[in-house]
Amino acid sequence: MFNSYRRGILASVFVLCFAAQAFGQAADTPFQVRAYAGLKPHDAVTVINTGASNAELCANAYALSATTGDVLDCCGCPVAPNAMVSIPIIDDLLEHQKPKSKNVVIKVMATQVPPGFCDPSNVNGTSNTLVTGMVASQGELPFSASTLSAGELARLNGQCGAAHQSGFGCFACPIN
């Protein structure tokens, strides 16, 4: 009886370990978040378009203050299906911020590519709606899938719009 109890516990631990690893992988969701403490010059956000939407998508990236939660800067970048783009955080996403923050929260949203350009200040407008098919990471560290509330979307749009009057593309991105 003791051996069967022990086998049951070992089997449970085995299942839980593999389940934790499986759920720790990057998620294919339209809104993902990651905190960066002690940014280094080479740190970047890598965004992959998995092809799930069978179309190009916009990776709308927002850098927020780790202490106040306010948007420091934002930019949008088109990503072709089954392709990726790497957005340097200090030299691109925080390009307009002086002095550069060393601790930030990065949020990335995937949207349809609207006519003209990717506009992170106008997400969920008539042609800039959320889509699946994005996986974001920093090297091998995945971003976390998150829930986007209407209030948070309005706050990101408003603060990004205040920083950039007519949308803003990331310098590292191809021009669409």
C-alpha positions as CSV (number, residue, x, y, z in Angstrom):
1,M,0.0,0.0,0.0
2,F,2.8,2.4,0.8
3,N,4.4,1.8,-2.6
4,S,1.2,2.6,-4.5
5,Y,0.8,5.8,-2.4
6,R,4.4,6.7,-3.2
7,R,3.9,6.0,-6.9
8,G,0.8,8.2,-6.9
9,I,2.7,11.1,-5.4
10,L,5.6,10.7,-7.8
11,A,3.2,10.6,-10.8
12,S,1.4,13.7,-9.5
13,V,4.7,15.6,-9.1
14,F,5.8,14.5,-12.6
15,V,2.5,15.7,-14.2
16,L,2.6,19.0,-12.4
17,C,6.2,19.7,-13.4
18,F,5.5,19.1,-17.1
19,A,2.2,21.1,-16.9
20,A,4.1,24.1,-15.4
21,Q,6.7,23.9,-18.2
22,A,4.0,23.7,-20.9
23,F,2.0,26.6,-19.5
24,G,5.2,28.7,-19.0
25,Q,5.7,28.9,-22.8
26,A,4.8,31.9,-24.8
27,A,1.2,32.4,-25.6
28,D,-0.4,33.4,-28.9
29,T,-2.5,36.3,-27.5
30,P,-3.1,39.9,-28.6
31,F,-1.9,41.5,-25.4
32,Q,1.3,40.5,-23.6
33,V,3.4,42.1,-20.8
34,R,6.9,41.8,-19.3
35,A,8.9,43.8,-16.7
36,Y,12.5,44.7,-17.3
37,A,14.8,45.6,-14.3
38,G,18.2,46.9,-15.1
39,L,17.9,47.4,-18.8
40,K,21.0,46.8,-20.8
41,P,21.9,48.5,-24.1
42,H,21.3,45.3,-26.1
43,D,17.9,44.5,-24.6
44,A,15.1,44.2,-27.2
45,V,11.6,43.0,-27.6
46,T,11.3,40.2,-30.2
47,V,7.8,39.9,-31.8
48,I,6.9,36.9,-34.0
49,N,3.8,36.8,-36.2
50,T,2.7,33.1,-35.9
51,G,0.6,33.4,-39.1
52,A,-2.6,32.6,-37.1
53,S,-4.4,35.5,-38.6
54,N,-3.0,34.7,-42.1
55,A,-2.1,38.4,-42.5
56,E,0.4,41.0,-41.5
57,L,-0.1,42.4,-38.0
58,C,1.0,45.5,-36.1
59,A,3.1,45.0,-33.0
60,N,2.2,48.0,-30.9
61,A,4.8,48.4,-28.1
62,Y,4.5,50.6,-25.0
63,A,7.2,51.3,-22.5
64,L,5.8,52.2,-19.0
65,S,7.4,53.6,-15.9
66,A,8.0,50.8,-13.4
67,T,7.2,53.2,-10.6
68,T,4.2,55.3,-11.9
69,G,2.8,53.1,-14.6
70,D,2.7,56.0,-17.0
71,V,3.5,55.5,-20.7
72,L,7.1,56.7,-21.3
73,D,7.0,56.1,-25.1
74,C,5.4,53.9,-27.7
75,C,5.7,52.7,-31.3
76,G,4.1,50.4,-33.8
77,C,5.7,48.0,-36.2
78,P,4.3,45.8,-39.0
79,V,5.2,42.1,-38.9
80,A,4.6,39.8,-41.9
81,P,3.1,36.4,-41.4
82,N,5.6,33.8,-40.1
83,A,8.2,36.6,-39.7
84,M,9.7,38.4,-36.7
85,V,11.0,41.8,-35.8
86,S,13.3,42.9,-33.0
87,I,12.7,46.3,-31.3
88,P,15.6,47.6,-29.3
89,I,14.2,49.0,-26.1
90,I,16.7,51.8,-25.2
91,D,17.7,52.9,-28.7
92,D,14.2,52.6,-30.3
93,L,11.3,52.2,-27.9
94,L,12.7,54.7,-25.4
95,E,14.4,56.8,-28.1
96,H,12.5,60.0,-27.1
97,Q,12.8,59.6,-23.3
98,K,15.5,61.5,-21.5
99,P,17.1,60.3,-19.2
100,K,16.6,56.6,-20.2
101,S,14.8,54.6,-17.6
102,K,16.5,51.4,-16.4
103,N,13.4,49.7,-15.1
104,V,10.3,49.6,-17.3
105,V,7.2,47.5,-18.0
106,I,6.7,46.7,-21.7
107,K,3.3,45.9,-23.1
108,V,2.8,44.7,-26.6
109,M,-0.6,44.5,-28.5
110,A,-1.2,42.8,-31.9
111,T,-3.6,44.5,-34.2
112,Q,-4.6,44.4,-37.9
113,V,-2.5,46.7,-40.1
114,P,-4.7,49.7,-40.8
115,P,-4.3,51.7,-44.0
116,G,-1.2,53.9,-43.9
117,F,0.8,52.8,-40.8
118,C,0.7,51.0,-37.5
119,D,-0.6,53.5,-35.0
120,P,-0.2,52.5,-31.3
121,S,-2.2,55.6,-30.2
122,N,-5.4,54.4,-32.0
123,V,-5.8,50.7,-31.1
124,N,-9.3,49.3,-31.5
125,G,-10.4,52.0,-33.9
126,T,-12.3,51.0,-37.0
127,S,-9.4,49.3,-38.8
128,N,-6.9,48.8,-36.0
129,T,-8.5,45.9,-34.1
130,L,-6.9,43.3,-31.9
131,V,-5.8,40.0,-33.5
132,T,-4.2,36.8,-32.4
133,G,-1.0,35.5,-33.8
134,M,1.7,37.3,-31.8
135,V,4.3,35.9,-29.6
136,A,6.6,38.4,-27.8
137,S,9.8,37.6,-25.9
138,Q,13.1,39.0,-24.7
139,G,15.6,36.4,-26.0
140,E,14.3,33.1,-24.6
141,L,12.2,34.8,-21.9
142,P,8.5,35.0,-23.0
143,F,6.2,37.8,-22.3
144,S,3.1,36.9,-20.2
145,A,-0.3,36.8,-21.7
146,S,-2.6,39.3,-20.0
147,T,-6.1,40.6,-20.0
148,L,-6.7,44.0,-21.6
149,S,-9.5,46.0,-20.0
150,A,-11.3,48.8,-21.8
151,G,-9.9,51.2,-19.3
152,E,-6.3,50.1,-19.8
153,L,-6.7,50.3,-23.6
154,A,-8.1,53.9,-23.3
155,R,-5.2,54.8,-21.0
156,L,-2.5,53.4,-23.4
157,N,-4.1,55.0,-26.4
158,G,-4.4,58.4,-24.6
159,Q,-0.9,58.5,-23.2
160,C,0.7,57.2,-26.4
161,G,-1.3,59.8,-28.4
162,A,-0.2,62.6,-26.1
163,A,3.5,61.5,-26.7
164,H,3.0,61.2,-30.5
165,Q,0.3,63.3,-32.3
166,S,-0.1,61.1,-35.3
167,G,1.2,57.6,-34.4
168,F,4.8,56.6,-34.4
169,G,6.7,53.8,-36.0
170,C,9.6,52.0,-34.4
171,F,12.9,52.9,-36.2
172,A,13.9,49.2,-36.3
173,C,10.7,48.3,-38.3
174,P,10.2,48.0,-42.0
175,I,8.1,50.8,-43.4
176,N,4.6,49.8,-44.5
